[in-house]
């Protein structure tokens, strides 16, 4: 049986800037330890799954995408690609009928020595309305 998480991953991979990111840095639910030189990275989670009507076939999930890069400008370029590819369509037999952009957050990079240094992170949240195959 297919899972909506797999369908969302397929949808995100259609963005040209994201398709070149290796699988090891395109993760579901966790962010591996990232240091300069191995960025960019994408972390996505799917939560808050709900049926839209009793006995109905349409469901809703909340998609959260964290785009990690060395600078805010580089992360913004990835964010623009994500925003354009999170759209209605069919992925892995799941039909995404509507996608609603909910929020946007920017976390500036922390410039420091050693373990204290942190990359820039842009977080998007979307609601996706879909039907299962």
Secondary structure as the mmCIF struct_conf table of DSSP 4:
data_model
#
loop_
_struct_conf.conf_type_id
_struct_conf.id
_struct_conf.beg_label_comp_id
_struct_conf.beg_label_asym_id
_struct_conf.beg_label_seq_id
_struct_conf.end_label_comp_id
_struct_conf.end_label_asym_id
_struct_conf.end_label_seq_id
HELX_RH_AL_P HELX_RH_AL_P1 UNK A 4 UNK A 12
TURN_TY1_P TURN_TY1_P1 UNK A 13 UNK A 14
BEND BEND1 UNK A 15 UNK A 15
HELX_RH_AL_P HELX_RH_AL_P2 UNK A 16 UNK A 19
TURN_TY1_P TURN_TY1_P2 UNK A 20 UNK A 20
BEND BEND2 UNK A 21 UNK A 21
HELX_RH_3T_P HELX_RH_3T_P1 UNK A 23 UNK A 25
STRN STRN1 UNK A 26 UNK A 28
BEND BEND3 UNK A 29 UNK A 29
TURN_TY1_P TURN_TY1_P3 UNK A 36 UNK A 37
BEND BEND4 UNK A 38 UNK A 38
STRN STRN2 UNK A 41 UNK A 51
BEND BEND5 UNK A 52 UNK A 53
TURN_TY1_P TURN_TY1_P4 UNK A 54 UNK A 55
BEND BEND6 UNK A 57 UNK A 57
STRN STRN3 UNK A 58 UNK A 69
BEND BEND7 UNK A 70 UNK A 71
HELX_RH_AL_P HELX_RH_AL_P3 UNK A 72 UNK A 85
BEND BEND8 UNK A 86 UNK A 88
STRN STRN4 UNK A 89 UNK A 91
TURN_TY1_P TURN_TY1_P5 UNK A 92 UNK A 93
STRN STRN5 UNK A 94 UNK A 107
STRN STRN6 UNK A 110 UNK A 110
BEND BEND9 UNK A 113 UNK A 113
HELX_RH_3T_P HELX_RH_3T_P2 UNK A 114 UNK A 116
STRN STRN7 UNK A 118 UNK A 118
STRN STRN8 UNK A 120 UNK A 131
#
